[in-house]
C-alpha cells in the first residue's frame, strides 16, 4: 500500500470511527412499540421543538425540552425531572432532525435515548393523542 493510499485509508477509518462514536440514530422501534412503552410507563416522550411550536400544538404524553435549552446547557437534575434514568426516552420534533441533535447532546447523561424519525404531524396521524388547548 502506498503512503498516500495508506493515509487516505486511515483518514476514512478515522472519519467512520468518529461518526460511529458521536452520531445518534433514529430508533428502530415501531410506533406501536413506542405507544405500548408509553402506556406501560416504561418510557417518556420529550418534544424538543421550541416553545412557540409547542404552543401551536403538542402531544398530550410529551414533555417540552427545547433543543435550544439543551444546547444552552442543563444539569442532570433538570433532566431527571423529565426523564428518570430507568425510563426509555423517546425524543421527537417537527421532522426528525432536531431530535437526533438533542440525543447527541444528551448522551452524556446516560439515558436510553431513542429519537423518532416521524415528526409531530406524523405522530398525530399515527394516533398519538394531541393535547387539548
Backbone as CSV, one residue per row, in Angstrom:
resi,resn,N_x,N_y,N_z,CA_x,CA_y,CA_z,C_x,C_y,C_z
1,UNK,0.864,-1.169,0.000,0.000,0.000,0.000,0.905,1.224,0.000
2,UNK,0.646,2.162,-0.897,1.468,3.369,-0.966,1.157,4.272,0.223
3,UNK,2.050,5.226,0.465,1.872,6.140,1.591,0.587,6.943,1.437
4,UNK,0.313,7.434,0.225,-0.897,8.242,0.039,-2.159,7.393,0.196
5,UNK,-2.143,6.171,-0.300,-3.299,5.276,-0.143,-3.509,4.952,1.328
6,UNK,-2.406,4.699,2.034,-2.494,4.399,3.465,-3.060,5.591,4.233
7,UNK,-2.620,6.796,3.901,-3.118,7.999,4.571,-4.606,8.194,4.337
8,UNK,-5.015,7.977,3.102,-6.441,8.113,2.776,-7.246,7.059,3.529
9,UNK,-6.771,5.823,3.557,-7.468,4.746,4.260,-7.581,5.052,5.742
10,UNK,-6.496,5.499,6.357,-6.526,5.846,7.781,-7.473,7.010,8.044
11,UNK,-7.464,7.986,7.154,-8.364,9.133,7.299,-9.822,8.721,7.238
12,UNK,-10.142,7.848,6.287,-11.526,7.371,6.162,-11.930,6.536,7.369
13,UNK,-11.023,5.721,7.855,-11.313,4.937,9.059,-11.573,5.850,10.248
14,UNK,-10.775,6.896,10.387,-10.956,7.843,11.493,-12.301,8.551,11.377
15,UNK,-12.671,8.952,10.172,-13.968,9.594,9.973,-15.099,8.646,10.340
16,UNK,-15.000,7.413,9.917,-16.025,6.423,10.238,-16.121,6.179,11.727
17,UNK,-14.992,6.112,12.407,-14.974,5.904,13.849,-15.613,7.078,14.558
18,UNK,-15.275,8.298,14.138,-15.872,9.482,14.767,-17.379,9.488,14.568
19,UNK,-17.823,9.149,13.370,-19.265,9.115,13.108,-19.945,8.077,13.982
20,UNK,-19.300,6.936,14.161,-19.865,5.872,14.987,-19.975,6.304,16.441
21,UNK,-18.995,7.033,16.929,-18.974,7.405,18.328,-19.909,8.559,18.663
22,UNK,-20.208,9.435,17.695,-20.963,10.631,18.035,-22.372,10.678,17.457
23,UNK,-22.646,9.935,16.435,-23.945,10.079,15.778,-25.021,9.254,16.467
24,UNK,-26.124,9.895,16.752,-27.299,9.183,17.256,-28.140,8.804,16.037
25,UNK,-28.809,7.706,16.128,-29.652,7.250,15.030,-31.103,7.228,15.478
26,UNK,-31.998,7.326,14.496,-33.415,7.184,14.811,-33.662,5.765,15.316
27,UNK,-34.600,5.658,16.235,-34.936,4.353,16.788,-35.538,3.448,15.725
28,UNK,-35.339,2.181,15.909,-35.954,1.173,15.037,-37.289,0.704,15.638
29,UNK,-37.628,1.200,16.842,-38.906,0.840,17.462,-40.058,1.286,16.564
30,UNK,-41.026,0.418,16.407,-42.225,0.806,15.657,-43.024,1.799,16.493
31,UNK,-43.907,2.537,15.857,-44.750,3.474,16.611,-45.683,2.730,17.557
32,UNK,-46.055,1.507,17.200,-46.863,0.684,18.105,-46.067,0.377,19.366
33,UNK,-44.801,0.022,19.210,-43.929,-0.252,20.361,-43.764,0.998,21.217
34,UNK,-43.582,2.130,20.574,-43.448,3.396,21.314,-44.702,3.632,22.148
35,UNK,-45.871,3.498,21.531,-47.127,3.704,22.247,-47.289,2.714,23.394
36,UNK,-46.928,1.458,23.170,-47.025,0.445,24.232,-46.088,0.779,25.401
37,UNK,-44.866,1.197,25.086,-43.911,1.546,26.145,-44.365,2.769,26.940
38,UNK,-44.966,3.733,26.254,-45.506,4.909,26.953,-46.667,4.503,27.854
39,UNK,-47.575,3.690,27.317,-48.739,3.246,28.088,-48.320,2.440,29.321
40,UNK,-47.288,1.599,29.170,-46.803,0.765,30.281,-45.885,1.543,31.228
41,UNK,-45.705,2.811,30.950,-44.845,3.697,31.749,-43.396,3.220,31.800
42,UNK,-42.976,2.546,30.732,-41.580,2.141,30.575,-40.772,3.237,29.895
43,UNK,-41.482,4.244,29.378,-40.827,5.281,28.582,-41.472,6.636,28.828
44,UNK,-40.723,7.671,28.439,-41.247,9.033,28.427,-41.039,9.592,27.024
45,UNK,-41.830,10.591,26.700,-41.761,11.233,25.391,-41.398,12.694,25.604
46,UNK,-40.338,13.136,24.937,-39.893,14.518,25.071,-39.916,15.190,23.704
47,UNK,-40.560,16.339,23.665,-40.668,17.175,22.474,-39.530,18.189,22.527
48,UNK,-38.649,18.183,21.539,-37.504,19.100,21.550,-37.722,20.316,20.647
49,UNK,-38.967,20.496,20.198,-39.274,21.707,19.428,-39.232,22.910,20.356
50,UNK,-39.324,24.087,19.800,-39.287,25.313,20.601,-40.677,25.648,21.146
51,UNK,-40.724,26.516,22.150,-41.960,26.843,22.856,-43.061,27.327,21.917
52,UNK,-42.739,28.156,20.935,-43.777,28.654,20.026,-44.407,27.514,19.216
53,UNK,-43.603,26.519,18.846,-44.141,25.345,18.143,-45.027,24.523,19.078
54,UNK,-44.566,24.357,20.312,-45.305,23.624,21.341,-46.684,24.248,21.550
55,UNK,-46.720,25.578,21.631,-47.986,26.283,21.861,-48.963,26.103,20.706
56,UNK,-48.444,25.881,19.499,-49.314,25.673,18.332,-49.961,24.295,18.352
57,UNK,-49.423,23.400,19.145,-49.967,22.049,19.283,-48.878,21.093,19.714
58,UNK,-49.241,20.190,20.610,-48.281,19.200,21.085,-49.011,17.925,21.504
59,UNK,-48.239,16.891,21.714,-48.799,15.601,22.115,-49.084,15.601,23.609
60,UNK,-50.201,15.019,23.992,-50.592,15.032,25.409,-49.607,14.275,26.292
61,UNK,-48.928,13.285,25.750,-47.998,12.480,26.549,-46.591,13.084,26.616
62,UNK,-46.352,14.154,25.888,-44.999,14.704,25.786,-44.721,15.779,26.827
63,UNK,-43.446,15.875,27.178,-42.932,16.976,27.989,-42.088,17.839,27.056
64,UNK,-42.015,19.114,27.339,-41.251,20.034,26.496,-39.836,20.205,27.029
65,UNK,-38.862,20.018,26.152,-37.462,20.314,26.441,-36.845,20.806,25.134
66,UNK,-36.948,22.121,24.873,-36.473,22.655,23.592,-34.987,22.385,23.351
67,UNK,-34.658,22.124,22.102,-33.269,21.909,21.726,-32.411,23.093,22.157
68,UNK,-32.950,24.307,22.065,-32.170,25.485,22.472,-31.786,25.419,23.948
69,UNK,-32.650,24.876,24.786,-32.358,24.701,26.220,-31.261,23.655,26.413
70,UNK,-31.344,22.574,25.653,-30.329,21.524,25.737,-28.976,22.082,25.303
71,UNK,-28.979,22.834,24.201,-27.739,23.428,23.697,-27.147,24.436,24.678
72,UNK,-28.005,25.170,25.377,-27.543,26.172,26.332,-26.938,25.533,27.580
73,UNK,-27.301,24.286,27.822,-26.768,23.558,28.971,-27.841,23.298,30.000
74,UNK,-27.786,22.128,30.537,-28.729,21.748,31.573,-28.032,20.789,32.519
75,UNK,-28.596,20.648,33.684,-27.999,19.766,34.686,-28.645,18.388,34.627
76,UNK,-27.976,17.430,35.217,-28.524,16.076,35.314,-29.825,16.097,36.105
77,UNK,-29.895,16.954,37.112,-31.111,17.050,37.933,-32.294,17.556,37.119
78,UNK,-32.053,18.522,36.242,-33.128,19.035,35.384,-33.647,17.938,34.461
79,UNK,-32.725,17.168,33.897,-33.144,16.085,33.012,-33.863,14.990,33.783
80,UNK,-33.413,14.709,34.980,-34.020,13.653,35.809,-35.507,13.908,36.045
81,UNK,-35.895,15.183,36.180,-37.309,15.524,36.396,-38.178,15.120,35.207
82,UNK,-37.619,15.220,34.012,-38.368,14.876,32.800,-38.160,13.438,32.363
83,UNK,-36.968,12.927,32.617,-36.593,11.618,32.088,-35.806,10.821,33.122
84,UNK,-36.513,10.130,34.017,-35.814,9.309,35.004,-34.917,8.270,34.329
85,UNK,-33.829,7.938,34.991,-32.834,7.022,34.413,-33.391,5.645,34.068
86,UNK,-34.441,5.216,34.728,-34.974,3.881,34.467,-35.974,3.833,33.310
87,UNK,-36.148,4.941,32.602,-37.118,5.006,31.501,-36.412,5.137,30.150
88,UNK,-37.022,4.579,29.137,-36.607,4.835,27.757,-37.031,6.270,27.463
89,UNK,-36.193,7.012,26.773,-36.515,8.402,26.439,-36.690,8.515,24.927
90,UNK,-37.943,8.667,24.508,-38.230,8.921,23.103,-38.213,10.428,22.896
91,UNK,-37.512,10.866,21.859,-37.425,12.282,21.529,-38.115,12.505,20.195
92,UNK,-38.859,13.598,20.101,-39.462,13.926,18.806,-39.381,15.423,18.560
93,UNK,-39.505,15.778,17.282,-39.500,17.187,16.876,-40.478,17.335,15.709
94,UNK,-40.270,18.317,14.856,-41.194,18.537,13.749,-40.962,17.581,12.582
95,UNK,-39.695,17.217,12.341,-39.408,16.401,11.172,-38.344,15.333,11.386
96,UNK,-37.858,15.156,12.592,-36.904,14.089,12.868,-35.450,14.488,12.957
97,UNK,-35.101,15.712,12.620,-33.704,16.144,12.646,-33.227,16.636,13.993
98,UNK,-33.997,17.522,14.594,-33.570,18.103,15.882,-33.513,17.069,16.995
99,UNK,-34.361,16.053,16.923,-34.340,15.048,17.991,-33.042,14.236,17.960
100,UNK,-32.452,14.066,16.788,-31.155,13.388,16.698,-30.077,14.276,17.316
101,UNK,-30.129,15.577,17.016,-29.179,16.518,17.626,-29.316,16.502,19.147
102,UNK,-30.543,16.518,19.612,-30.797,16.502,21.057,-30.232,15.234,21.682
103,UNK,-30.427,14.095,21.024,-29.915,12.827,21.550,-28.396,12.857,21.657
104,UNK,-27.747,13.417,20.658,-26.289,13.512,20.699,-25.831,14.341,21.894
105,UNK,-26.533,15.434,22.164,-26.167,16.309,23.285,-26.494,15.689,24.644
106,UNK,-27.549,14.894,24.696,-27.987,14.308,25.964,-27.304,12.985,26.307
107,UNK,-26.547,12.429,25.384,-25.880,11.140,25.616,-25.032,11.156,26.881
108,UNK,-24.454,12.292,27.191,-23.551,12.383,28.356,-24.268,12.104,29.673
109,UNK,-25.603,12.164,29.682,-26.366,11.943,30.904,-26.721,10.474,31.142
110,UNK,-26.318,9.609,30.232,-26.508,8.177,30.446,-27.943,7.697,30.385
111,UNK,-28.714,8.228,29.471,-30.093,7.767,29.286,-30.182,6.878,28.053
112,UNK,-31.226,6.080,27.995,-31.515,5.281,26.804,-32.351,6.154,25.871
113,UNK,-31.672,6.833,24.959,-32.291,7.825,24.083,-32.665,7.199,22.748
114,UNK,-33.898,7.436,22.342,-34.388,6.883,21.081,-35.115,7.967,20.290
115,UNK,-34.388,8.692,19.431,-35.031,9.716,18.601,-36.007,9.078,17.612
116,UNK,-37.129,9.741,17.425,-38.152,9.259,16.493,-37.979,9.938,15.136
117,UNK,-38.057,9.165,14.086,-37.970,9.712,12.736,-39.240,10.485,12.354
118,UNK,-40.430,9.958,12.672,-41.638,10.720,12.330,-41.710,12.013,13.148
119,UNK,-42.161,13.064,12.491,-42.331,14.344,13.161,-43.678,14.457,13.852
120,UNK,-43.901,15.615,14.448,-45.118,15.859,15.223,-46.390,15.504,14.444
121,UNK,-46.553,16.054,13.263,-47.783,15.814,12.482,-47.938,14.321,12.155
122,UNK,-46.826,13.660,11.848,-46.865,12.218,11.557,-47.321,11.428,12.780
123,UNK,-46.858,11.844,13.953,-47.243,11.158,15.188,-48.726,11.338,15.478
124,UNK,-49.228,12.533,15.237,-50.672,12.784,15.406,-51.459,11.884,14.457
125,UNK,-51.017,11.822,13.197,-51.705,10.984,12.213,-51.643,9.505,12.590
126,UNK,-50.586,9.101,13.305,-50.419,7.705,13.703,-51.216,7.367,14.958
127,UNK,-51.927,8.344,15.510,-52.789,8.072,16.652,-52.276,8.521,18.004
128,UNK,-51.147,9.218,18.043,-50.689,9.783,19.319,-51.640,10.925,19.673
129,UNK,-52.175,10.913,20.885,-53.162,11.932,21.227,-52.567,13.336,21.336
130,UNK,-53.297,14.272,20.753,-52.937,15.686,20.786,-53.440,16.276,22.093
131,UNK,-52.675,17.160,22.685,-53.119,17.823,23.910,-54.247,18.796,23.576
132,UNK,-55.172,18.923,24.502,-56.251,19.896,24.310,-55.714,21.273,24.673
133,UNK,-56.133,22.251,23.901,-55.639,23.624,24.140,-56.418,24.290,25.229
